[in-house]
Amino acid sequence: MTTTITARETDVFIGIGSNLENPKQQVLTAIERLKKLPETHWQGVSQLYGSRPQGPQDQPDFVNAVAWVRTRLSPLALLDALQDIERTQGKVKKRHWGERLIDLDVLLYGETVIDGPRLQVPHPFMTERDFVLLPLLDLKPDGCMPDGRSFQELADRVSDVFVKPI
């Protein structure tokens, strides 16, 4: 793995989720690991939220949060670092939208829009997910997507809210 460093820091929001093997602790462990990413400065984390699963309902509820960092890692170098954290914590993908020991997603990378084979930013489903939008509002109440839509506007459009603060 080659780590690519950019000239300036970029604000990045990272989705964190778990619904297996003490999900709250899995999320807290991932947060501690995110704080140690190279070329990255920790900005904060939302409160933790409990949420129902997306997709298959025959799985436990999730614990979710969003972290905010400023990084000089390129988008793909950051993705590699997040996948290293997932592997270290023992992530094994069992099924699409299924149960997860830990899941780390690049939600936003500054104002950058990426549509690549390994990474899509903004995250393709984030505008439909209350467990992403509400934690984003904790961190940046006046925040916006690269296309200008506000986090608040998007959260107001989510028809069913299935999250609760933990």
C-alpha positions in Angstrom: 0.0 0.0 0.0 1.4 3.4 -1.0 0.2 6.3 1.1 -0.5 9.4 -1.0 -0.3 12.7 0.9 -2.0 15.9 -0.3 -0.7 19.4 0.1 -3.5 20.6 2.3 -5.8 19.1 4.9 -9.3 18.2 3.9 -12.3 17.9 6.2 -13.6 14.3 6.0 -16.7 12.7 7.6 -16.5 9.0 8.3 -19.5 6.8 9.1 -19.0 4.2 11.8 -21.4 1.3 12.5 -21.5 -2.1 14.2 -24.2 -4.6 15.2 -22.1 -7.6 16.4 -20.0 -8.6 19.4 -20.7 -5.6 21.7 -21.4 -3.0 19.0 -21.0 0.0 21.3 -17.5 -1.2 22.2 -16.7 -1.9 18.5 -17.6 1.7 17.6 -15.6 3.1 20.5 -12.6 1.0 19.6 -12.8 2.2 15.9 -13.0 5.8 17.2 -9.8 5.4 19.1 -8.1 3.9 16.1 -9.3 6.8 13.9 -7.7 9.2 16.2 -4.3 7.6 15.4 -4.5 7.8 11.6 -1.4 9.3 10.1 -1.4 12.8 8.6 -4.8 13.3 10.2 -6.1 15.6 12.9 -9.1 14.6 15.0 -12.0 17.1 15.0 -14.7 15.2 16.9 -17.3 12.5 16.9 -21.1 12.6 17.1 -23.0 11.1 19.9 -23.8 7.4 19.4 -27.1 6.3 17.9 -29.0 3.1 17.9 -30.6 2.2 14.6 -32.6 -0.5 12.9 -30.8 -2.4 10.1 -31.1 -1.4 6.5 -31.9 -4.3 4.2 -32.4 -7.7 5.9 -34.2 -7.3 9.2 -33.2 -10.6 10.7 -30.1 -9.1 12.4 -29.4 -7.0 15.5 -29.8 -3.3 15.7 -26.8 -1.1 14.9 -24.8 1.4 16.9 -23.8 4.3 14.6 -21.7 7.5 14.8 -20.0 9.9 12.5 -16.4 11.1 13.0 -14.9 14.3 11.7 -11.2 14.5 10.8 -8.9 16.8 8.8 -6.5 14.7 6.8 -3.7 15.0 4.3 -4.3 11.4 3.2 -5.6 11.1 -0.4 -9.1 9.6 -0.6 -7.9 6.2 -1.6 -5.1 6.2 1.1 -7.7 7.1 3.6 -10.0 4.3 2.4 -7.0 1.9 2.7 -6.4 3.1 6.3 -10.1 2.6 7.2 -10.1 -0.9 5.7 -7.0 -1.7 7.8 -8.9 -0.7 10.9 -11.8 -2.9 9.8 -9.5 -5.9 9.3 -7.8 -5.3 12.6 -11.1 -5.4 14.3 -12.0 -8.6 12.5 -14.6 -7.4 9.9 -15.9 -10.2 7.6 -18.7 -9.2 5.2 -21.3 -11.8 5.5 -24.0 -10.4 3.1 -25.0 -7.2 1.4 -26.4 -4.8 4.0 -26.0 -7.5 6.5 -24.5 -7.7 10.0 -21.1 -6.1 10.6 -18.6 -6.3 13.3 -17.4 -2.8 12.2 -18.1 -0.7 9.1 -16.2 2.5 8.3 -17.3 4.6 5.3 -16.0 7.8 3.8 -19.1 9.9 3.7 -17.7 13.2 2.6 -14.2 14.2 1.5 -14.3 18.0 1.5 -16.2 19.2 -1.6 -14.7 16.4 -3.7 -17.0 14.1 -5.8 -15.5 10.7 -6.5 -17.1 8.0 -8.7 -14.5 5.2 -8.8 -14.6 1.5 -8.6 -13.4 1.4 -5.0 -14.8 4.6 -3.6 -17.9 6.8 -4.2 -18.0 10.1 -2.4 -20.4 11.5 -1.3 -21.4 8.1 0.0 -24.2 7.0 -2.4 -26.9 6.3 0.2 -26.0 8.9 2.9 -28.8 11.3 2.0 -31.4 8.6 2.7 -30.1 7.4 6.0 -31.1 9.0 9.3 -28.3 7.2 11.1 -25.9 9.3 8.9 -27.7 12.6 8.7 -28.5 13.0 12.4 -24.9 12.4 13.5 -23.7 14.8 10.8 -25.9 17.4 12.3 -24.4 16.9 15.7 -21.0 17.7 14.2 -21.8 20.4 11.7 -25.4 21.8 12.0 -24.8 24.2 9.2 -23.0 21.6 7.0 -23.8 21.0 3.3 -23.3 18.4 0.6 -21.0 19.3 -2.3 -24.1 20.1 -4.3 -25.2 22.7 -1.7 -28.1 20.8 0.0 -27.8 21.2 3.7 -27.6 18.3 6.1 -30.7 19.8 7.9 -32.7 19.9 4.6 -31.8 16.3 3.9 -32.6 15.1 7.4 -36.0 16.9 7.3 -36.8 14.8 4.1 -36.1 11.4 5.7 -39.6 10.1 6.0 -39.0 7.6 8.8 -36.6 8.1 11.6 -35.4 4.9 13.2 -32.5 6.2 15.2 -32.3 7.0 18.9 -29.5 8.5 20.9 -27.6 6.1 23.1 
